[in-house]
Amino acid sequence: MQITDVESQPIQKNPHDVDVRKLYEKDHGQAVHIELKPGENLRKHVTPVDVFFYVLEGTATIEIGEETEEVDRNNLVESPAKISHRVMNNGESTVRFLVVKMPKPTESTKLL
């Protein structure tokens, strides 16, 4: 059994300049933990594979294509491959969520 402690994982350098910690990476998938402080956002981007977001804490504003929703903790949002998306923290408390990509991307994410 392998147990991964989020807090012990190093923060990954990323184009969004937010707290991103890699938790899992295999050929068939990838999972990262992201923390957004109030006012922080992921820039709009497109991934080459399907993605889902699972909100752990707070309320995230999630935009996928032309749709935008406020998403509370304990909710999962699917984002199909090659559709623009972003996650924003428009609230006054921290937002934490998991991002799972399946399969692990072999192409780069494209910032818009």
N, C-alpha and C positions, 0 to 999 in steps of 0.2 A: 504494500500500500504506500502510495506517495501522497503526502499532505503538503499543500503549498500555503504558506502564511502570506497574505496580501502585503501586510506592513513590512515584511522582510525582503520583498522584491524591490529591485532598484527601479527608480523612475526612468522611463525610456524617453530619450530625446524624440520630439515629434513636432510637426509643423503647426500644431495647435497651441503649443506652449502651455499644456496642462499636465496634470498628474496622471500618467498612463503607466500601468504595471502589467507586464506580461505574466500570465498565470499558467498558460498551457500552449504548447505548440507541437503539433504532429502533422504528418502529411495530410491527414483527413480533417484537420480542424485547428483553429486557433482561438484562444480566449484571453481577453485583457480586461483589467479593472480600470475604470476611469473615474476620477473625482473632479467635479467642477465646482469651484467656489462661486458665490453669487457674482453674476455678471460675466462669467467665463463661458466660452462656447467652443464647440468643434466647428471648424470652417466647413462650408458646404463642399462635399466631395462625392466621388463615385468609386465604388469598389467593384472589382471584376467578379466577385462571388457573392452568394447570398449571405446576409448578415441578420442577426437578431440582437436586440437590445433588451436587457432585463434590468429594470430599475430596482435598486436595492434600498435607496434612501432618498427622500426628498421628492420633488416634482420636477420632472424634466419637460422641456418643450422640445418635441421631436418633429422634425420636418422630413417627409419622404415624398419626393416628387413635388406635386402641387398641394399635398395635404399636410396640415400642421395640427398637432394635438398636444394637450397637457397630459402627461402620463405620470401617475403616482406610483409609489413603490409597490412591489409585488406584481407588476404587470410586464408582459413581454410584447415587444413590437417587432414585426418582421419587416425587413427591407430587402427587396429583390436585387439581384445582381444588376449592375449597370444603370441603376436609378439614383439620381442625386439625393443626398440626405445630409442632415446635420442634427446635432443635439445642442440645446442651449439651456443655460440656467438663468432664467429671468426672475427667479425668486430671491428670498433673503436668507436661505439656508443652503447648506452643501447638498449637492446631488451626487450620488454614487451609483454606477451602473456597470454591468458586464456587457461586453461586446463579443459575440461569438461569430466567427467567420467559418463557413463550410463550403468546399474544402479550404485548406490553407491556400491563400492566394499565391500564384506564381507570377502575376503581373502586379505592377505598382498601382496604388490608389492614386486617383487623379483629383487634385484640388481644383475647384472652380473659382 
